[in-house]
Amino acid sequence: RGRPDSLKRGLVARIPPLDLLKDRP
């Protein structure tokens, strides 16, 4: 975990389900 929140927010907006899966293995 060493990336800017901007990139993470953009990815989350594009694929919220993927972010949730990555957060909860």
N, CA, C and O atoms as a Tinker XYZ file with bonds, in Angstrom:
   100  protein
     1  N      0.867000   -1.198000    0.000000    73     2
     2  CA     0.000000    0.000000    0.000000    64     1     3
     3  C      0.900000    1.242000    0.000000    63     2     4     5
     4  O      1.284000    1.732000    1.062000    81     3
     5  N      1.226000    1.740000   -1.168000    73     3     6
     6  CA     2.069000    2.949000   -1.200000    64     5     7
     7  C      1.690000    3.800000   -2.391000    63     6     8     9
     8  O      2.550000    4.394000   -3.040000    81     7
     9  N      0.392000    3.859000   -2.679000    73     7    10
    10  CA    -0.034000    4.663000   -3.869000    64     9    11
    11  C     -0.907000    5.827000   -3.413000    63    10    12    13
    12  O     -1.482000    5.780000   -2.326000    81    11
    13  N     -1.008000    6.834000   -4.207000    73    11    14
    14  CA    -1.816000    8.032000   -3.882000    64    13    15
    15  C     -3.298000    7.693000   -3.783000    63    14    16    17
    16  O     -3.787000    6.788000   -4.460000    81    15
    17  N     -4.001000    8.427000   -2.935000    73    15    18
    18  CA    -5.460000    8.166000   -2.783000    64    17    19
    19  C     -6.181000    8.490000   -4.082000    63    18    20    21
    20  O     -7.241000    7.934000   -4.368000    81    19
    21  N     -5.604000    9.388000   -4.861000    73    19    22
    22  CA    -6.248000    9.794000   -6.132000    64    21    23
    23  C     -6.407000    8.568000   -7.032000    63    22    24    25
    24  O     -7.468000    8.353000   -7.618000    81    23
    25  N     -5.368000    7.787000   -7.132000    73    23    26
    26  CA    -5.424000    6.597000   -8.008000    64    25    27
    27  C     -6.420000    5.582000   -7.446000    63    26    28    29
    28  O     -7.209000    4.991000   -8.184000    81    27
    29  N     -6.366000    5.396000   -6.143000    73    27    30
    30  CA    -7.280000    4.408000   -5.502000    64    29    31
    31  C     -8.731000    4.874000   -5.664000    63    30    32    33
    32  O     -9.621000    4.056000   -5.901000    81    31
    33  N     -8.964000    6.149000   -5.541000    73    31    34
    34  CA   -10.360000    6.666000   -5.638000    64    33    35
    35  C    -10.827000    6.477000   -7.073000    63    34    36    37
    36  O    -11.971000    6.086000   -7.306000    81    35
    37  N     -9.963000    6.747000   -8.028000    73    35    38
    38  CA   -10.357000    6.598000   -9.444000    64    37    39
    39  C    -10.693000    5.141000   -9.735000    63    38    40    41
    40  O    -11.672000    4.846000  -10.421000    81    39
    41  N     -9.888000    4.244000   -9.216000    73    39    42
    42  CA   -10.139000    2.804000   -9.456000    64    41    43
    43  C    -11.448000    2.389000   -8.788000    63    42    44    45
    44  O    -12.233000    1.624000   -9.348000    81    43
    45  N    -11.662000    2.900000   -7.598000    73    43    46
    46  CA   -12.891000    2.540000   -6.858000    64    45    47
    47  C    -14.120000    3.031000   -7.614000    63    46    48    49
    48  O    -15.135000    2.338000   -7.691000    81    47
    49  N    -14.015000    4.224000   -8.165000    73    47    50
    50  CA   -15.167000    4.791000   -8.902000    64    49    51
    51  C    -15.421000    3.936000  -10.149000    63    50    52    53
    52  O    -16.558000    3.817000  -10.603000    81    51
    53  N    -14.378000    3.356000  -10.685000    73    51    54
    54  CA   -14.521000    2.544000  -11.937000    64    53    55
    55  C    -15.017000    1.158000  -11.566000    63    54    56    57
    56  O    -15.878000    0.599000  -12.245000    81    55
    57  N    -14.476000    0.603000  -10.491000    73    55    58
    58  CA   -14.902000   -0.752000  -10.115000    64    57    59
    59  C    -14.941000   -0.892000   -8.589000    63    58    60    61
    60  O    -13.981000   -1.369000   -7.983000    81    59
    61  N    -16.020000   -0.488000   -7.989000    73    59    62
    62  CA   -16.196000   -0.533000   -6.534000    64    61    63
    63  C    -16.144000   -1.975000   -6.010000    63    62    64    65
    64  O    -15.573000   -2.215000   -4.946000    81    63
    65  N    -16.719000   -2.921000   -6.723000    73    63    66
    66  CA   -16.728000   -4.323000   -6.254000    64    65    67
    67  C    -15.314000   -4.878000   -6.183000    63    66    68    69
    68  O    -14.987000   -5.650000   -5.281000    81    67
    69  N    -14.486000   -4.488000   -7.124000    73    67    70
    70  CA   -13.092000   -4.988000   -7.145000    64    69    71
    71  C    -12.340000   -4.446000   -5.924000    63    70    72    73
    72  O    -11.589000   -5.174000   -5.275000    81    71
    73  N    -12.547000   -3.183000   -5.626000    73    71    74
    74  CA   -11.844000   -2.556000   -4.477000    64    73    75
    75  C    -12.248000   -3.283000   -3.180000    63    74    76    77
    76  O    -11.416000   -3.534000   -2.308000    81    75
    77  N    -13.516000   -3.605000   -3.079000    73    75    78
    78  CA   -14.000000   -4.280000   -1.865000    64    77    79
    79  C    -13.343000   -5.657000   -1.747000    63    78    80    81
    80  O    -12.950000   -6.083000   -0.661000    81    79
    81  N    -13.235000   -6.329000   -2.867000    73    79    82
    82  CA   -12.629000   -7.683000   -2.861000    64    81    83
    83  C    -11.160000   -7.587000   -2.476000    63    82    84    85
    84  O    -10.640000   -8.424000   -1.738000    81    83
    85  N    -10.506000   -6.558000   -2.984000    73    83    86
    86  CA    -9.057000   -6.406000   -2.680000    64    85    87
    87  C     -8.882000   -6.048000   -1.195000    63    86    88    89
    88  O     -7.938000   -6.493000   -0.543000    81    87
    89  N     -9.799000   -5.249000   -0.687000    73    87    90
    90  CA    -9.690000   -4.844000    0.731000    64    89    91
    91  C     -9.965000   -6.063000    1.630000    63    90    92    93
    92  O     -9.362000   -6.220000    2.692000    81    91
    93  N    -10.893000   -6.918000    1.172000    73    91    94
    94  CA   -11.252000   -8.120000    2.006000    64    93    95
    95  C    -10.917000   -9.388000    1.233000    63    94    96    97
    96  O    -11.707000   -9.834000    0.401000    81    95
    97  N     -9.777000   -9.957000    1.494000    73    95    98
    98  CA    -9.346000  -11.178000    0.777000    64    97    99
    99  C    -10.212000  -12.401000    1.103000    63    98   100
   100  O     -9.968000  -13.487000    0.578000    81    99
